[in-house]
Amino acid sequence: MTQDRPIKVLLVDDHPVVRRGIAQLIRQEAGFSVVAEAESVPEAVEAVRAHVPDVLVVDLTLKGASGMELIKQVRTDRPHLPVLVVSMHDERIYAERCLRMGANGYVMKEEAAEVIIAAIRRIMDGGTWLSERLMSAAVQRMVGGRQSLRGATVASLSDRELEVFQLIGRGFGTKSIAEQLKLSVKTVEAHKANIKGKLGVRSAPELQRLAVTWTESRENGDRGDAGQV
């Protein structure tokens, strides 16, 4: 990666303190410039158009929508813009999903500052950044992998099903989920039925208990077996 001017970074995170911290570490690195910051999808989309960044660094939790929605929208206007996800959400659940959406790398926020910088450099060079653990897991899957002992994993859910599952875990009812995701109530009910089938859940109360337990464990930093219910 060689260029005469600094690499222009657009940083998107809904936590001002965290955003400032990441911006500071990026600015301290020679050859980097944070040209804009945003905390929501609309702000980020506008900033991409206004500042034409060289790389987008985005969290998954944003105001009003997820970082995955931002990745999808950005890919429409800037299909080749390098995107690095830097998030607290467990990589074993989200990294592969983000790459399918069009991201070029995934870094956990708990990683050292130099890892974030190294990841930015890697994706700017046209590469992909994942942790060694994820790369090893990918190789294992390629040579046969392994199935969960219970066969019921959150990782088996589709992206939309995972969104619904998380909102159930945060206490939202069907109508509220439909409004947030801009779906019909019937569609949300269909997703809930699919989730119950994949996770081996028989009733709505059981699904809610499972969703609450899983969501709280993720948000409280329980690393455990991230895909296992």
N, C-alpha and C positions, 0 to 999 in steps of 0.2 A: 504494500500500500504506500504509494508515493504521490504527494501532491503539494503544490506550493502554498496553498492557503490552509488555515485550520479546518478540521472536520467539524461541520455544523451539526450539532446535536439538538433534537427537540425532545424534551423530557416531559412525560405525562404521568402524573401521580396525584391522587386526590388527597394525600396527606401533606400539608405544607412543610412541616418539619422534615419529614423523610425526603420530600422533593428537594428541599434546600440542601440537605446533606449530600444527596447523590450529585446534585448540580455542582456543589463545591469540590467534590473529589474529581469530577470530570474536568472542571476548569483548572485544577492544579496540574493536570497532565498536559505536557507540552504537545501542541498540535491539535488541541481540542477547544471548541467553543460552544457553549450552551446558548443558542440563539433565541430560544423561547421555551416557556413552560406552560403547561395546561393541566386542568384537573378533570375535564369531562370530554366526551367524544366530540361534541360540536366545537368546543374550543380547540381541540387538537386538530380536527379536520381543517378548520380555518387557518391555524398556525402552519400546517403543512403547505397550504396554498400560498400563504403570505411570505413565509421565510425559506421555503424550498430547502429543507434540511437534507444532510447527507445520510443521516441515520436517525431512526425513531427508537427511543427507549421508553417503554410503557409498562405500567403496572396492570394487573388484571382487574383490580377493584377501582372503579372510577365513579364519579358522581353521575347517577342516572342510567348508566349502562356499563357493560363490561369492556375490558381491554380487547377481548376477542372480537367484539362488535367493531371497535375502532380498527383493528387489523383488517377486517373484511372491507370496511369502507375505504381505508387508505389504499388497499390493493386495486380499487377501481380507478383511482386517479394516478397513483404512483406504483405500478405493478412491480417495479424493481427496487423500490426503496428498502434498504436493509432495516429490519425490525428486530430489536432485542427486547424480550420480556424479562423484567426484573420484578419478582413478586414474592410475597410471603407464602403463597399457596403452594402446596406440595407438588414438586416437579413430577412425581410418579403418577399423578392424576392429570396434570394440566399441560406438561411440556409437549407431549405428542399431539395433543389437541391443538395447541397453539401453532405447532409446525404445520399441521394440516390446514390451518386457517391462512397460513402464509408467513408466519414469523420465521426468522432465521436462527434464533437462539433463545435459550431459556436459562436464567440465573436466579437462584434463590437469594433473597435479600440478606440472608445471614452470611453469605459468602464475603470474603475479604474484598476490599476495594480494588485490588489489583486484578481480581477475577473478572469484575465488571469491565474494566478497561481492556483486559485481554480478550474478552468476549466481543466487545465492540470492534476491536481491531480484526478479529477473526472474520466476523460477518462483513466488515467493510472490504475484506479481501475476497469475498465471495464464498466463504466457508460457512459451516454451521457450528453452533456452540451448544453442547450438552455436557452435563457432568459425566465424569468417568463411570459413575454408578449406572447412569441411564444408558450410556453407550454399551456397557457390559450386559445390561439387561436386554438391549436390542439384539446383541449378538446371540445371546442365549435363546431368544425367541426365534431367530433365524435358523438355529440348529435344532429346533424342536421345542424349546421353551418348557414351561410347566404350567399346569392348571392349578387353580386355587383348590385347596382341600375341600372347601365347602361349595365351590363353583359359583358363589354369589359375590360379585365384586362391583363396587361403584365404577371401576374403570370400564366395565362392560356397557355402561350407559352411553347413549349418544350425547352430543354436545347439548342439544335442547333438553333432553331428559335430565342431564346433570343440572342445568339451570333450574328446572322445575323442582328437582329433588332438594337443591339448596334452599330454595324459597319455602318449600314445605318445612324444612328444618329451622327456618327463621320465623316460623309461625304464621305464614301467609296462607289464606284460604284459596280455594279454586278461583273465585272471582277476582281476587286481588292479584293472583299470579297471572291470570289472563290479561288484566289491565297492564301490568308491568311489562309483560313480554309481547303485548299487542297481538294476542291470540284470542280465539274464541274459547268460551268455557268448554265447549265440546272437545276442542283440540287438547286443552289441558287435561281433561278427564281421560282422553285417549293416551296421553303421555303417562299419566299416573298409572293407568292399567298396564302399560308396557313396563314401567319401572317395577311394579309389583311382580310381574311375571319374571323379569330378569333377576330380581333379588330374592325370589321365593317367598314373597310376602302375601298373606291371604286377605288382610283387611286394611281399611283406611287408618284406623288407630295404630295398628302395628307399623304401617308405613311411616306415619308421623313420628312415632317413638324412635324408629330407626334413623329417620332423617335428622331429627333433633340431636340424637347422640352423635351421629357422624359429623354434622355441621359444627357442633360445639367442640368436638375433638380437634377438627381442623383449624378452627379459629383460635383455639387455645394453644395451638402449637404442638399437638400430639402427633409425632412423626410416625410411630408404630408401623403397621403394615398399611400403607396409604390406600391401597386398592381394596383391602379386605373390609367387609361390613362386619 
